[in-house]
Amino acid sequence: RMATPGESAAAVTAVTSAGDDALAPSLRHLVADAKIKWVFVGGKGGVGKTTTSCSLAVQFARRRSAAGKKVLLISTDPAHNLSDAFQQRFSDQPTRVDGVPNLYAMETDPSALLERHTDDVLPDDGSAPPRGAD
């Protein structure tokens, strides 16, 4: 940040450095927060979404096992990378991940889900629903 009038650059550096230490890169606070119910991992191809989401899911499951809580990892990636990461087959139904008793995973096909539920929200003639329709 920039120094304000009457503030030295050294003071700004000290504040910035202290703030950097307080915000050291870690996900411990995220995993430890029992109030967290949803975590979404997204990004461009090849940035590590599958690795990150699988790692987070395992950590959440380990942290919550003592409380008897279950963790569900859902992938909408058509490539079904969760099956590759955990070396077991998943479907569109929650399946327990081998070796992590309270972790479940499922791989959904977004196109199939859209097709399956489009009839529920669109009129039969294919026109857009009326404004304000629930």
N, C-alpha and C positions, 0 to 999 in steps of 0.2 A: 504494500500500500504506500501511498505518498504521504510524506510528512505534512502535518498541518502547521499553520503559522505558529511559531514559538516552540515547535517540537523538532528535536534533532533527528538526523538520519540514523544515528546510532540507537536512539530510543525505538524508532520504527523497526529496525533490524532485530532488536531484542524482543519486541512484542511478536513480530512475525515468526522468529525462531521458536519462541515458547509455544506459539499456536501450532506450529508444524509438529512439535513433539506431542502435543495433546491430540493431534489428528493423525498419528502414525497409521500407515495402512494396515488394517486388521479387520477381520470380520467377526472377531470374538464377541464384540458387543451385540452384533446382529443375532448370532447363534444363541447367545445367553439370554436374550430378551424373550421371556415366556409369553409376552403379549403379541408377538409377531405371528400372524396366521398365514400370510401370503408373501411370497417372494417371486418376482418375475425376473427372469434373466433373458436379455435380448441383445441383439447386435448383428453386425454384418457377418457374412460367412467366414469361417476360419479364425474367429477371434477367441474361441474357447468357451462358447455357451454350454456345450454338453459337459465338458470337463468341470466348469464352474458349478453348474446346476447339480451334477452328480455329487461333487465334493460337498457342496452345501447341504444337500439332502442327507448324506451320510452323517455329517456333523450335527444337523438338527435331530436326526433320529437317535444318535448316541446321547445327546444332551437331554432329550425328552423321554428316553426309555425308562428312567427311574420313576417318572410320573405316570407311566403307562400310556403315554400319548403315542399315536401313530402319525407317520409322515407320509404324504403322498406326493410323488414326483410325476408330473405330467409333461409329456413332450408333444408338440404339434408339428414337429419336423417330419416331413414325409420320408426322409432317409432312415428313420428309426434308429438313431444313434444310441439310445439308451440300451437297446439290446446288445449292441457292440460293446459299450462301456462296461456293462455288468456281465457280459458273456452268458446271457440267458434271454429267452424269448418273452416279450411282453405283447399285450394286445390292447384293445380299447377298454378292458376291464382291469381294475387294480389287481396287481399280482405281487406277492411278497418277494422282495429282493433277497436272494440267497446270501446268508451270512450276516444279515442285518434284520433281526426279528421284527422290528416295528417300522420298517421302511417298505413302502409299496410303490410300484411304478406302473405307468400305463403310457402307451403311445397311441395317440389319436390321429386320424386323418381329417384335417380341417375341411377338405373338399367334400368328403363323404358326410360329415356332420352338417355342413351347410346345405347340401342337397337333401338330407334327411329331414331337416327342420324348416326349409324354405316354405313348404306347403302350410306350415303352422302359422306363418306370419304374412304371407302374400295372398291376395285374392286369387280365385281359380283362373281368372282370365289373364293372369300375369301382370296386371297393371299395379301401379304403386298403391300401397294402402292409403286410405284417406288421412289427411292431416289430423293429428290428435288421436289417432287410433291406438289402442293399447295392444 
